[in-house]
Amino acid sequence: MIIMDEQRHVTSGFSLVELCITLAILATLLALILPAVQASREAARRLICQSKLRSWALATQAFVAVREFFPPAATMRVGEAPDRRVEPARHSLFAHLLPYCDEVTLAGRIDLTRDWNDSANDTWTHQNLASLFLCPSAPGGRHTKHPSDYTTVVRVDPTTQFGLGELLRAERIRNRSGHNAPNWGNRLAVWDGLLLVDEVDYVRKRSSRRTRRPTDVKDGLSRTVLLIENAGKPVCYRYGRPADCQITRFRWASPTIWMTLNDWCGEDQLLNCHNNSQPYGFHPGGLNCVFADGSTRFLSAGVEADQFVSAITAAASD
């Protein structure tokens, strides 16, 4: 009698229920990990933005060490001189700082005695300098427009009809000039930022060719903002979304790239309302700035209005 062993072949694997459980666990883990990964990436991008701001602060300090005064926020000329002199030639802050930030070759090609958009300068003032001017947290695809995501605030504008006058009236911002409405002492020196516009107005026959030395910064270099984010230009953004408005002041070489702090939103919010020449960043909860002593800081979008104005003004004794 021949006895044959019956061999059974058993195939191991997941049942449908086990597969569903496994996928659910993986989805849960992914949901937990993904925000942490995104947060770490944004933290890295924010550090890159701060590094770029710090580089411009070091360039500014090198300029001051050589010239003994701060660079102008811009050199401006309204109208033309009777004798056709190009004085001063129109240039941005950054054109004056290029020799101090390892862009000596480009700086040597830009003729500061001619306007930034003069035919002799046009090629060089439309260079793609994304590595210097663009924050990686801001939307991309803008480098061909030659924008800067960083700028300086030349003054606080405490007007009443539109702007910050309402916040002064509501005592959300302290009146630094002692003047009342209609302009609360606008254009008085107490409302000026760190860097000043070097301007000659041949139409009105007046000039404002002021310079500021480090000893003039009564509020302290570590308490006065040098540069701040104004990111996303030339596309207009409001509350993190594209908005229906036009921005013309965005090129890094343009003498009009500086801003005047004159708008707000919410109850008294001054940061991240919109990027049309106002402080604006694409970081969750705030934006970056660099102070005159070279220290970079992240400012919360909810910083108190008067506290931020104090950081902008250079000689208001606050």
Secondary structure as UniProt FT lines:
FT   HELIX           16..67
FT   STRAND          74..78
FT   TURN            82..83
FT   STRAND          91..92
FT   HELIX           93..97
FT   HELIX           98..100
FT   TURN            101..102
FT   HELIX           104..109
FT   TURN            112..113
FT   TURN            116..117
FT   TURN            119..126
FT   HELIX           130..133
FT   TURN            136..137
FT   HELIX           143..145
FT   STRAND          150..151
FT   STRAND          153..156
FT   HELIX           165..169
FT   TURN            170..171
FT   TURN            181..187
FT   HELIX           189..191
FT   STRAND          197..201
FT   TURN            202..205
FT   STRAND          206..208
FT   HELIX           214..216
FT   TURN            218..219
FT   HELIX           221..223
FT   STRAND          225..230
FT   TURN            233..234
FT   STRAND          237..238
FT   TURN            239..240
FT   STRAND          241..242
FT   TURN            252..253
FT   TURN            255..256
FT   STRAND          259..261
FT   TURN            266..268
FT   TURN            284..285
FT   STRAND          286..291
FT   TURN            292..293
FT   STRAND          296..300
FT   TURN            301..302
FT   HELIX           305..312
//
